[in-house]
Amino acid sequence: MLPHLEIRRIGPDFYTYSVSAGKADACRNEDPIDSLERCLNDAGDSLGHYFPSVSVSLDGQDLGSYSVQRLLQNPVGLAAELLVKATPPSRKLS
């Protein structure tokens, strides 16, 4: 079973997230987190002992599956990658 990390922007630099696995109720963090990197790291902490990978979405857009270790060890790089992937094609730079 692959858990799902759903990240939502609630302001220019603030995020909340929820983690769900199968039909189980989602674990939600409703407290605003001040960066996407910290959001990824926090979610990775909660997943790290139980799951090797997680599917990730940002503002409802599925962005792929990632190693939980990547959330923990390289949240800055992963955040940058997710933000590029989440940018609508018309807004991406050539």
TIFI-446786 format. One line per 5 residues: their letters; for each residue x, y, z of N, C-alpha, C, O. Coordinates in steps of 0.001 Angstrom, whole numbers, plus 524288, in hexadecimal, padded with zeros to 5 digits. Atoms other than C-alpha are relative to their C-alpha. Last residue first. Layout:
BEGIN
A = X:Y:Z:X:Y:Z:X:Y:Z:X:Y:Z  ...
END
This chain:
BEGIN
SLKRS = 7FDA7:8034C:80420:82C6F:86CE3:7AB00:805C3:7FF7E:800CC:80866:7FCE2:7FDBD  7FC61:7FD25:80356:82697:871E7:7B7C3:80263:7FC47:7FC0A:80336:7F7AE:7FD2E  7FA9F:801CF:7FFCC:81AE4:86AE6:7BD1E:80358:8032C:7FC43:801AB:804A8:7F801  7FCE2:7FC81:7FCB5:80E7A:87314:7BE89:805A7:7FE4C:8006B:808D7:8012D:80296  7FFE3:7FABF:80245:806C7:86D2D:7B33D:80352:803C5:8031C:804C2:807E9:80121
PPTAK = 7FCA2:7FFB6:804A4:80A6A:85F7A:7B7C6:80061:80579:7FDA9:8048C:806F4:7FBC4  802E5:80128:804CE:80425:861A6:7C53F:80381:800BA:7FB32:806C9:8043D:7FB2E  800E2:7FB3D:80311:80E52:861C0:7D01E:7FD19:7FE92:7FAFC:7FEE3:7FB2F:7F814  80538:7FDFD:7FEDF:80C95:855BC:7D8AC:7FEC7:804F6:7FCF8:7FA4A:806AE:7FCE6  803EC:80381:80223:81843:84EBA:7D2BE:7FA7F:80228:8009A:7F727:8013C:7FD46
VLLEA = 7FF81:7FFC9:805B4:8210D:85A63:7D559:7FBD2:7FC97:7FD80:7F940:7FE39:7F9C7  80208:7FAEE:801B2:81C0D:85B98:7E354:80064:800A1:7FA19:7FCF2:802FB:7F7B4  805B7:80018:7FFCF:81E03:84D07:7E574:7FDAC:80525:7FE18:7F9BE:80527:7FB51  801F3:80358:8043A:82C24:84D8D:7E0EB:7FA08:7FFF8:7FFD3:7F7B6:8004F:7FBA0  7FF0D:7FD2C:804E9:82F5E:85924:7E9C0:7FDDC:7FCDE:7FB66:7FB73:7FF16:7F7E1
ALGVP = 803B3:7FBA1:80039:828FB:8524C:7F550:8009A:80305:7FAE2:7FCBB:8046A:7F865  80518:80221:8017D:830A9:845E2:7F254:7FBEC:8044F:7FF9F:7F8AF:8043E:7FC11  7FFDB:8018F:8057C:83D84:84D40:7F26D:7FAC8:7FDED:7FE1F:7F910:7FF27:7F9CD  7FF4A:7FB37:8031A:83A8C:8540F:7FF4D:7FFE2:7FEB8:7FA2C:7FD2A:8014C:7F729  804F9:7FD4B:800BC:834E3:847C7:80598:80073:804EE:7FCAB:7FCBA:80662:7F9FE
NQLLR = 7FF5E:7FBC4:803C6:84156:84014:8030C:7FADA:802E5:7FF1D:7F901:8033A:7FAB0  7FA86:7FEAC:800F5:84397:8365B:80E0D:800DA:80484:7FC3A:804E4:8071C:7FC75  7FCF7:7FF04:7FB45:8361F:834EF:81430:80573:8021D:7FEE0:80754:8058E:801A9  802B9:7FBED:7FD0B:82D39:8361F:80864:80341:8019D:804BA:8035F:80631:80631  7FF05:7FB12:802C7:8375A:82E6D:800AC:7FD44:8048D:802B5:7FF62:808DD:802EC
QVSYS = 7FAC6:7FE2A:7FE8B:836FF:823A2:80AEA:80155:80525:7FD49:80418:80869:7FF7B  800A7:7FD14:7FB1D:8284F:822BB:808AF:80550:8020D:801D0:805A5:80642:8041D  7FDF4:802B3:7FB71:82B8D:81ECA:7FAC1:7FF2C:8036A:804D5:80021:80820:804B3  7FABD:7FEB6:7FE3D:82315:825B5:7F0ED:80175:7FCBE:804B7:7FE19:7FB27:807C4  7FE8A:802CF:7FB45:816F2:82309:7E8E9:805B7:800FF:80146:808FD:80166:7FDC5
GLDQG = 7FCCA:804B0:80058:81155:82C77:7DF0D:80116:7FD91:80548:7FF3C:7FF64:80954  7FABE:7FECB:801E1:80C6D:83A75:7DDFD:8039C:7FB44:7FFD5:80821:7FBC1:7FE46  7FC86:80466:7FEE3:7FDB9:838EA:7DF2B:80551:800F5:7FD7D:805B4:80234:7F8DC  7FD53:801F0:804AA:7F766:84674:7DE88:803BB:7FB98:80197:80759:7FC76:804A3  80344:80375:80317:7ED84:84903:7E956:80278:7FDC7:7FB1D:8000E:7FA93:7F875
DLSVS = 804BC:7FD32:801A2:7F475:854CD:7EF22:7FCB2:7FCC3:7FC39:7FA8A:7FED1:7F872  7FFB6:7FA9B:7FE28:80125:84D18:7EFA4:7FB56:802E6:7FDBC:7FAC3:8034B:7F8FA  802EC:7FC35:8031C:80083:83E62:7EE74:80082:80559:80294:80108:805CD:80756  8005E:7FA8F:7FE37:80A40:83442:7F30B:7FC91:80320:7FC46:7FCFB:802A1:7F782  8019D:7FCCE:80475:80A97:8256C:7F250:7FEDE:8057B:80217:7FCFA:8061A:80678
VSPFY = 80507:7FD54:7FF6F:81284:81F6C:7FD56:7FEB2:802C7:7FAE0:8022B:804DA:7F846  80118:7FBEC:803E4:81E11:81648:7FE9D:7FA80:80218:800BE:7F74F:7FFD7:8038C  7FB47:7FE8C:802DD:824E2:80D32:80862:7FF1D:80468:7FC0A:802C7:8073D:7FABB  80083:80074:805AA:81994:80CFA:8121B:80516:8018B:7FD46:807A6:80542:7FEEE  80428:80383:801BE:8187B:80AAE:820D3:7FFE9:7FEF4:7FA23:7FE50:7FABB:7F87C
HGLSD = 7FF78:80518:7FD75:823F3:81098:82802:7FC49:7FBEB:7FDC8:7FCB9:7F74B:7FF06  7FAF6:802A2:8006D:82585:81C18:81EF1:8007C:7FAA1:80251:8034D:7F75E:80030  80041:80492:8036F:81758:8202B:81D6D:804BC:7FC66:80064:8045C:7F7BC:7FF4A  8047A:80336:7FE80:815B2:829D9:828BB:7FFA3:7FAF8:7FCC9:7FD4A:7F72A:7FE8F  7FF5B:801ED:7FAA2:8235B:82F55:82743:7FB8D:7FC5F:80186:7FC6B:7F864:80415
GADNL = 7FC41:8044B:80032:8218F:83048:8188D:800F5:7FDA6:80556:80183:7F8E6:805DB  802E5:80487:801EF:8156F:8389A:81AA4:8038D:7FB38:7FFC4:801E6:7F6E6:80116  803AE:80176:7FBE4:81D53:8420D:822F5:7FCE4:7FB26:7FE69:7FC3B:7F78C:80187  7FD00:80271:7FBD3:8285C:84244:81900:7FC75:7FE1D:80469:7FD38:7F9D6:80678  7FE26:8050F:801CF:81F24:844DD:80DBA:802E1:7FD13:80449:80214:7F864:80506
CRELS = 804AA:8033F:8009B:8184D:84FD9:8151E:80195:7FA7B:7FE55:7FFBC:7F6A5:80091  80158:801C2:7FAB3:82553:85586:81933:7FB3A:7FC78:7FFF4:7FADE:7F8CC:80309  7FBDB:80377:7FE25:829AA:85623:80AFE:7FEB7:7FDD4:80569:7FF4C:7F925:80657  80113:80518:8023F:81C96:85BDD:806A9:8040C:7FC0C:801E5:802C0:7F783:802D2  7FD4E:80105:804F6:81EB7:86720:80FE7:7FE8D:7FA91:7FE13:7FD1C:7F727:80123
DIPDE = 7FE1D:7FB5C:802C7:8181A:86DFA:81B65:80364:7FEFD:7FB2D:8058C:802B1:7F900  7FA5C:800CD:80000:80FB2:862BC:8204D:80247:80408:7FC42:8003D:804CE:7F7F9  7FCFB:7FE1E:8047A:801B0:8665C:8239B:805D7:7FF0D:800CA:807F6:7FFFF:804FF  7FCCE:7FB83:7FE92:7FBA7:85DB5:82E1E:8032D:801C6:7FB4C:805CB:7FE90:7F8DC  802C8:7FB29:8014C:7F120:85504:8283B:80319:804E5:80173:801B3:80938:7FFE2
NRCAD = 7FD3B:7FBF6:7FD25:7F99D:848DA:827E5:7FD80:80521:7FE4F:7FE81:80708:7FA02  7FF9E:7FA9A:801DD:7F078:83E02:823F2:80359:8035B:80397:80336:802DD:8085F  7FD71:7FD3E:7FBB6:7F140:82F46:8253B:80108:80581:7FE04:803D1:80637:7FA2A  7FB44:7FCF5:800E5:7E79F:829FC:81B68:801EF:80261:80510:7FEE3:80404:80867  800A5:7FA55:7FF84:7DDC4:81FBC:81F6D:8053C:802B6:7FF41:8094C:800B1:800D9
AKGAS = 7FF7B:7FDE2:7FAB4:7E0FA:8121B:81AAA:7FF2D:805E8:7FFF1:80020:8087E:7FBFF  8050C:7FDE5:7FE56:7DBAC:80DD1:80D73:80026:80232:80585:7FC26:803E3:80795  80487:8034F:800F6:7E91B:80C07:8079E:7FAFB:802AD:801A7:7FA31:80752:800AD  7FE33:80516:801DE:7F3A9:81422:80DFA:7FB3E:7FC84:7FF63:7F8C5:7FB0D:8033E  803E1:8042C:7FFC7:7F172:82297:8101C:80261:7FB04:7FDCB:805D9:7FB25:7FA77
VSYTY = 7FDE4:804F4:801DD:7FA97:82DBB:81380:7FBB1:7FBF6:8008B:7F945:7FB81:804AD  80277:8049B:7FDBD:7F5DA:83BAE:814D9:80281:7FB39:7FD82:80440:7FB5B:7F907  7FFF4:804F4:802CE:7FCDE:84874:812BA:7FCBF:7FBED:802CC:7FB76:7FC72:80767  801E8:8040A:7FC72:7FD1B:856D6:815E1:8002E:7FAEC:7FCE7:800BA:7FAF8:7F820  8021C:804F3:801DE:80515:86152:80F15:7FDA5:7FCE9:80480:7FF2D:7FD92:80903
FDPGI = 80204:80345:7FBC6:8096E:86F61:81093:7FD18:7FB56:7FDC7:7FA58:7FBBE:7F9DB  7FBD6:8036E:7FE1E:81243:8776A:807A7:7FE30:7FC8D:80482:80159:7FB16:807D2  7FB72:7FFE5:80371:808C4:87F15:7FF1D:80454:7FC3A:801AB:806BD:7F9BE:7FE55  7FE00:7FAB5:80063:7FCED:87AB6:806F0:804DA:7FFCD:7FCA2:8066A:7FB95:7FAEF  803FE:7FCCB:7FD67:7F51C:86E73:809D5:801A2:805B5:80026:7FF15:808E9:802AC
RRIEL = 7FE19:7FAAA:7FEDE:7FC44:8659E:8006B:7FB96:802F3:8029E:7F71F:802CA:800D7  80339:7FB8A:801B1:7F780:8579D:8018F:802B3:8051B:80176:80490:805C5:805D8  7FE1E:7FAFC:7FDFC:7FFB1:84B3A:8023D:7FC99:8044B:7FDBC:7FB6C:80449:7F912  802B8:7FBBA:8029D:7F99E:83DC6:80096:80192:8051B:8029E:8006E:805FF:80734  7FEFC:7FB13:7FD4A:802CE:832B6:8042C:7FD7C:80458:7FCCB:7FF1C:8056E:7F867
HPLM = 80064:7FB37:80319:7FD83:8259B:7FF91:800C4:804BF:80385:7FE3E:80543:80795  802D1:7FB9F:7FD9E:80148:81870:8051B:80018:804C5:7FC6D:80338:8051D:7F8CA  7FD16:7FB1E:80074:8052E:80D4D:7FC18:7FCD9:80463:80285:7F88E:8059C:800BA  80350:7FB5E:80000:80000:80000:80000:80379:804DB:80000:80723:8054B:80315
END
